Amino acid sequence: MTIETGLSSSVRKPGRYQKFNVANAARGGGDGDRAIVLVGIKSASGTFPVEQPSEVFDEAGADTGCGSGSELALMARWAMLGARDYGKRPRIFVCPIAAPGAGAARVQTIAIGAGTATESEELIVKIAGRIIRAAVVVGDDQDAVAIKLRDASNEEAPNLPFTAALDGTNVNEVDYTAPHAGVNPADAEFEILQTVAGLGSVTTTEETAGAGTVDATNALDSLLDRDYNFVVLANHQSADIADLAAHHASAWNAGTKRWRHSIVAERGTLAAGQVLATAADDYKQIVISAEGFRNTCGEIAAYVAGALGGEDDVKLPWNDVELPSLYLPDPADVPSDAEIETGIAGGLFMLSVNDNGTRAKIVRACTTMVTFNSVPFYELLDLSVSAIMVKAARRVDVAQALAFPRAVIDPSTEKALWSVSYSTLKQLENEGDLKDVDLYIDELVVGVDSVVSSRYNTALPLSPVRPLNQISNLINLLR
């Protein structure tokens, strides 16, 4: 684990140096450390080893380890921002993937048409939701404006997923180059918001499409080292949903006990998100539908995970919780009520905007599980239900380990195992996570395995509390 203290390596004077980091004071409490891990591409300048998790504590450490402006460094920045906006912070880990060797880095050009500015005004462009303002003065020609746009863009580093440079042939053009190869930089939109009188038209063209995909399998395999509440993947293709399913099969294995949820985001159409959710159909997988949002898919998923990961009261619903820092979609892309109903019914974690149209919000925190044995099944649609299941499993596991470090198969052990299990369930009921423990007490059963005579089996009935999603009122008009 790399710890960034901010002390320059050039300091030679002996002494004890202190750096204050207050971010972790907002970290959630509860059952162990809350933690998320982000999986994405690092650039060649990143110092973290690939396909191994490393903890990050601040933006500077993420930039150093993942490479400034890389997909993964920006995911870390947005996860930290999500935690700050929500007010509780999980531990944040990153697991880098090397950029595809056979791919290409996306290059997008903004060209300033020939002319001379007749007004002192700002040229304003938007890149992946970030507003870039170049101050133009009367008399600036297209070449001078291109220089100002380049400089204004690079002032946004390392928050921008591209570096800006003048085109080697046409000095009135600014080339924006992704820091590494891969298809994911295609998520970033380039928009021209305001031009300047006297100059020619300002246009944006993709000169080189980002190319190359990465397989996250090895990175995911490395995440069985510890408990993570959420695994966030920048990739968002059907193959990645299959990779996550295989990862969950290992992580949730009875002997592995690394229970976690995964998150991917899709900022394309509702139908595109639905393809991913249908492929998953699993209470362990989350697919965020964020049609038209300006952030990249990796940033959206990381930002949401930064908020979800810090909350230790897992039974709380997330209905209408605002996400103030996400870059909003155009009004035409805000999902309608009908689209929201369709998305939720299809297992999508829907994002929308608040009533004022000023902030993003979570509509309902859903998993992708909407069928069981090929028939509709919505008991595990709400994230809080499976999160309570995970909390109960961890609590029972710890309680049994403490109570039975060394034991034998006999009636007294059997009775004690039942008692420990019951006490744990009652504790969760008292904390508000479970209900009706005593109502289902007959279903709490302990017995010796019929084949393995040295094994006890226990059946633990869980009835998680349900989130309050709706209040329906009838307004009766009286005389």
PyMOL commands that set and color helices and strands:
alter all, ss='L'
color gray80, all
select helices_A, chain A and resi 23-26+59-66+71-86+142-154+184-187+217-225+238-251+270-280+297-310+331-333+337-345+383-403+411-430+441-443
alter helices_A, ss='H'
color red, helices_A
select strands_A, chain A and resi 35-42+54-56+91-98+107-112+121-127+130-136+163-166+173-177+190-194+202-208+230-233+261-266+285-289+322-323+349-353+360-364+371-372+375-376+445-448+456-459
alter strands_A, ss='S'
color yellow, strands_A
deselect
rebuild
show_as cartoon
